[in-house]
Amino acid sequence: MKICVIFGGISTEHDISIASGISVIKNLNKEKYEIQPIYIDEKGEWYKYAKDIKKIEELNFGEKPKELEKIENIVKTIKDNDVIFPVLHGIGGEDGSIQGLFTIINKPYVGCGILASSIGMDKIYTKAIFEKAGLNQAKYEYIRKSKKGYIYVDKNFNEEKYTLEKVCKKIEKNIKYPMFIKPSNSGSSVGINKAKNYKELKKHIEYASKFDRKIIIEEEIKGKEVECAVLGNENVIASNIGEIIPEEEFYSFDAKYNDIRSRTLIPAEIPKKVSKEIRNEAIKAFKSIDGKGLSRVDFFVEEETNKIYINEINTLPGFTKISMYPKLFEQIGITYEQLLDKLIELCTLGT
């Protein structure tokens, strides 16, 4: 079977996507699959990897592939494969856009479809769906950057125009400090900050608006940050629960990828009853956005009450050997190689 593994891309998660893509290539069974690595650079140019596949497997984190051959006819190149395995995180890869291309040319691909990908990428609309599904969430506010200030959007999507100062005052009335400021369309914690006062809130909103015009402000939930992996189309299974233990104040981009003191704990140190509830809610969240194939669903477990709050869903989570998604399934007896086989099987079923 000819498998096209696509990695890189135009998002801020470019380097992480390379690492995930290389890891997938390394662990695909070479006796089962003929693998075609395709690299998309930060400008959106597409390239075939032109050398021995073993060379690309030697790349270290932060390195970009060099032995490349520019693709002139992208559609023809994709069509020459049996299955597409996109390992593209963030904008342009996880947001439904590239899934639309695969759908139009009628090629089976690994992972969520157009709708689930676009909803999962945009936190505002993820929250709207989760609310409809009855999943418990932290209090949040939604604002949008405009040419002459900011637009405050209420829970019924009514809009009011304000200056940044007035927006901050309105948010302060509804959410207590500390609070988190997030770009709506961003992954790997890019653009996220924690505000403890008015000055920081104002500063972090301005910073988040560099990454996306839509911004979410959320209350802090004190407790454990946990994650659950899901796998399947109709018959979805959930993994063990993993716990994030960041060295920094919260799980920022640096804490994830640059601070070696940050660690994960599998299984998470939570009661069995809570663990079971999280697995059920992860499957419900996945199905509520019409997920297919795979996702990682993130939650908070409140410190004093063990109350569960859903945080977000990642429809194309990190896929390195040390990423939480494959590690969670390894804990229940599904190896990395078996996981890749299953994902390919799920997409070829066409369901």
C-alpha positions in Angstrom: 0.0 0.0 0.0 1.3 3.4 -1.0 1.2 5.8 2.0 1.9 9.6 1.6 3.0 11.1 4.9 2.7 14.9 4.8 4.4 17.1 7.5 5.7 20.6 8.1 3.2 23.2 7.1 2.5 26.9 7.5 1.5 27.1 11.1 3.5 28.1 14.2 3.7 24.3 15.0 5.9 23.7 11.9 8.9 22.1 13.8 6.6 20.0 15.9 4.9 18.7 12.8 8.3 17.7 11.3 9.1 15.8 14.5 5.7 14.0 14.4 6.0 13.2 10.7 9.5 11.8 11.0 8.3 9.6 13.9 5.4 8.3 11.9 7.7 7.5 9.0 10.1 5.7 11.3 7.4 3.5 12.8 5.4 2.6 9.8 5.9 -1.1 8.8 8.2 -0.9 5.7 7.1 -4.5 4.7 3.4 -3.3 4.6 3.8 0.2 3.2 5.6 2.0 0.4 6.2 5.5 2.0 6.3 8.8 0.2 7.4 11.6 2.6 6.1 15.1 1.6 7.3 18.2 3.2 5.4 21.5 3.2 7.7 24.5 4.1 6.7 27.5 6.1 5.7 29.4 2.9 3.4 26.6 1.8 5.6 25.1 -0.9 5.3 21.3 -1.4 8.3 19.0 -1.8 9.0 15.3 -2.2 11.8 13.8 -0.2 14.1 12.7 -2.9 16.7 10.6 -1.1 16.8 7.3 0.9 14.0 7.3 3.5 16.5 6.2 6.1 18.2 9.6 5.8 15.0 11.6 6.8 14.6 9.3 9.8 17.9 10.7 11.2 16.7 14.3 11.5 16.8 15.8 15.0 14.2 18.1 16.5 14.4 21.6 14.9 16.2 20.3 11.7 14.4 20.6 8.4 14.7 18.1 5.5 17.2 19.2 2.8 17.2 16.6 0.0 14.0 17.9 -1.6 12.4 18.0 -5.0 9.7 20.6 -5.6 6.2 19.2 -6.5 4.8 20.9 -9.5 1.5 19.0 -9.6 0.3 18.5 -6.0 -3.0 16.8 -6.9 -1.3 14.3 -9.2 1.3 13.5 -6.5 -1.4 12.9 -3.9 -3.5 10.8 -6.3 -0.5 8.5 -6.9 -0.9 7.2 -3.3 -3.5 4.9 -1.8 -3.8 6.6 1.5 -2.8 10.0 2.9 -1.4 10.3 6.4 -1.4 14.1 7.3 0.8 14.9 10.3 0.2 18.7 10.1 -0.6 20.5 13.3 -2.4 23.9 13.5 -3.5 26.2 10.8 -3.4 24.8 7.2 -3.3 21.2 8.4 -5.5 20.6 11.4 -8.3 23.1 10.6 -10.1 21.3 7.8 -8.5 23.1 4.9 -6.2 20.3 3.7 -8.9 17.7 4.6 -11.0 19.5 2.0 -8.4 19.0 -0.7 -8.2 15.2 0.1 -12.0 15.0 0.0 -12.3 16.8 -3.3 -9.9 14.5 -5.0 -11.5 11.5 -3.3 -8.5 10.1 -1.5 -8.8 8.3 1.9 -6.9 10.0 4.7 -6.1 9.4 8.3 -8.0 11.4 11.0 -10.9 13.7 11.3 -12.9 15.2 8.4 -13.5 18.8 7.4 -16.2 19.6 9.9 -14.6 18.0 13.0 -11.2 19.4 12.1 -12.5 23.0 11.7 -14.6 22.9 14.9 -11.7 21.3 16.9 -9.3 23.9 15.7 -11.4 26.9 16.6 -11.9 27.0 20.4 -14.9 29.3 20.3 -16.9 26.9 18.2 -15.6 23.9 20.1 -17.0 25.4 23.2 -20.4 26.1 21.6 -20.6 22.4 20.6 -19.4 21.1 24.0 -22.0 23.4 25.7 -24.7 21.9 23.6 -23.4 18.4 24.5 -23.8 19.2 28.2 -20.0 19.0 28.9 -18.9 21.0 31.9 -16.5 23.9 31.0 -14.7 26.7 32.7 -16.3 30.2 32.6 -15.1 32.1 29.5 -15.5 35.3 27.5 -15.1 35.8 23.8 -13.7 38.9 22.1 -12.7 39.8 18.6 -10.1 42.2 17.4 -11.3 44.8 15.0 -9.7 47.7 13.1 -10.8 50.2 15.7 -10.6 48.3 19.0 -12.4 45.1 20.1 -15.8 43.5 19.8 -17.3 41.8 22.8 -19.4 38.8 21.8 -21.9 37.4 24.4 -23.1 33.8 24.8 -25.9 34.4 22.3 -23.4 35.9 19.8 -24.6 39.4 20.2 -21.9 41.9 19.5 -20.8 45.2 21.1 -17.8 47.4 20.1 -15.5 48.6 22.9 -12.0 50.0 23.4 -9.5 47.5 24.9 -9.8 49.2 28.3 -13.6 48.8 28.3 -13.4 45.2 27.2 -11.0 44.4 30.1 -13.4 46.1 32.6 -16.3 44.0 31.3 -14.3 40.8 31.5 -13.2 41.6 35.1 -16.9 41.8 36.1 -17.5 38.2 34.9 -14.3 36.3 35.6 -12.0 36.5 38.6 -8.2 36.7 38.4 -6.1 34.8 37.6 -7.4 34.1 34.1 -6.0 32.7 30.9 -5.9 34.5 27.5 -5.8 32.3 24.4 -6.0 32.8 20.6 -9.0 30.9 19.4 -7.1 29.2 16.6 -3.8 28.1 17.9 -2.1 24.9 19.1 0.7 23.8 21.3 -0.1 26.6 23.8 1.2 29.3 21.3 0.1 32.8 22.3 -1.4 31.7 25.7 -0.7 33.7 28.8 -2.0 34.0 32.4 -3.1 37.3 33.7 -3.2 38.1 37.5 -4.3 41.8 37.2 -5.8 44.4 34.8 -2.4 45.4 33.4 -1.5 41.9 32.5 -4.9 41.2 31.0 -4.6 44.2 28.7 -1.1 43.2 27.7 -1.9 39.5 27.0 -5.0 40.3 25.0 -2.9 42.5 22.7 -0.3 39.7 22.4 -2.9 37.0 21.7 -4.4 39.2 18.9 -1.1 38.8 17.0 -1.9 35.2 16.5 -5.7 35.4 15.9 -8.4 38.1 15.8 -10.6 35.8 17.9 -9.6 35.6 21.6 -10.9 33.6 24.5 -10.4 34.6 28.2 -11.0 31.7 30.7 -11.1 31.4 34.4 -8.4 29.3 36.0 -9.3 25.9 37.3 -7.0 24.9 40.1 -6.2 21.2 39.9 -4.8 18.6 37.6 -4.4 18.9 33.9 -5.2 15.5 32.3 -5.5 14.1 28.8 -7.3 11.2 27.2 -6.7 9.7 23.7 -9.5 8.3 21.6 -9.4 6.0 18.6 -12.1 4.8 16.2 -15.0 5.9 13.9 -18.3 4.5 15.2 -16.9 2.1 17.9 -14.6 4.5 19.7 -12.2 3.4 22.4 -10.6 5.7 25.1 -7.1 5.2 26.5 -5.9 5.5 30.1 -5.7 9.1 31.5 -2.4 10.9 31.5 -1.5 13.8 33.8 0.6 16.8 32.8 3.0 18.0 35.4 4.5 21.3 34.1 7.6 22.8 35.7 6.3 26.3 34.9 3.2 27.9 36.2 1.1 26.4 33.4 1.7 24.2 30.4 3.0 26.8 28.0 4.9 26.2 24.7 8.2 26.4 26.5 7.0 24.0 29.3 6.0 21.5 26.6 9.0 21.5 24.3 11.9 23.4 26.0 11.8 22.6 29.7 13.0 19.1 30.3 11.7 19.2 33.9 8.1 19.2 32.7 6.8 15.6 32.8 3.8 13.4 32.3 2.3 10.8 34.6 0.5 7.7 33.2 -1.9 6.7 34.6 -2.9 10.0 36.2 -3.2 10.0 40.0 -7.0 10.4 40.1 -9.8 8.2 41.5 -11.0 5.3 39.3 -14.5 6.8 39.2 -13.1 10.1 37.9 -11.0 8.3 35.3 -14.0 6.4 34.0 -16.0 9.6 33.7 -13.2 11.3 31.8 -13.0 8.4 29.3 -16.8 8.6 28.7 -16.7 12.4 28.3 -13.7 12.2 25.9 -15.7 9.8 23.6 -18.8 12.0 23.9 -16.7 15.1 23.0 -15.2 13.3 20.0 -18.5 12.2 18.7 -20.1 15.6 19.4 -17.8 17.2 16.7 -18.3 14.2 14.4 -14.7 13.0 15.0 -13.2 10.2 13.0 -9.9 8.2 13.5 -8.2 10.0 16.4 -8.2 12.8 18.8 -6.7 13.8 22.2 -9.2 15.4 24.6 -7.9 17.6 27.4 -9.5 18.1 30.8 -9.0 19.7 34.2 -9.8 17.9 37.5 -10.6 20.5 40.2 -8.3 20.2 43.2 -10.8 20.1 46.1 -13.9 18.6 44.4 -12.6 16.3 41.7 -15.1 18.0 39.4 -14.2 17.6 35.7 -13.9 20.5 33.2 -13.3 19.8 29.6 -10.6 22.1 28.1 -10.3 21.3 24.4 -10.0 18.6 21.7 -7.0 18.1 19.5 -7.9 16.4 16.2 -4.4 15.9 15.1 -2.3 15.6 18.3 1.5 15.4 18.5 2.8 12.0 17.2 6.4 11.7 18.3 7.4 8.7 20.4 7.2 10.8 23.6 3.9 12.5 22.7 1.0 11.8 25.0 -1.3 10.3 22.3 0.8 7.2 21.4 2.1 6.9 25.0 -1.5 6.7 26.4 -2.3 3.8 24.0 0.9 2.0 24.8 -0.2 1.9 28.4 -3.3 -0.2 27.3 -1.3 -2.6 25.1 -1.5 -0.9 21.7 2.0 -0.3 20.3 3.0 2.7 18.2 3.2 0.5 15.1 -0.2 -1.1 15.8 -1.7 2.3 16.4 -0.5 3.5 12.9 -1.9 0.3 11.3 -5.3 0.9 13.0 -5.5 4.5 11.9 -4.8 3.5 8.3 -7.4 0.8 8.5 -10.0 3.2 9.9 -9.5 5.7 7.0 -9.6 3.0 4.3 -13.0 1.8 5.6 -14.5 5.0 4.4 -16.8 5.4 7.4 
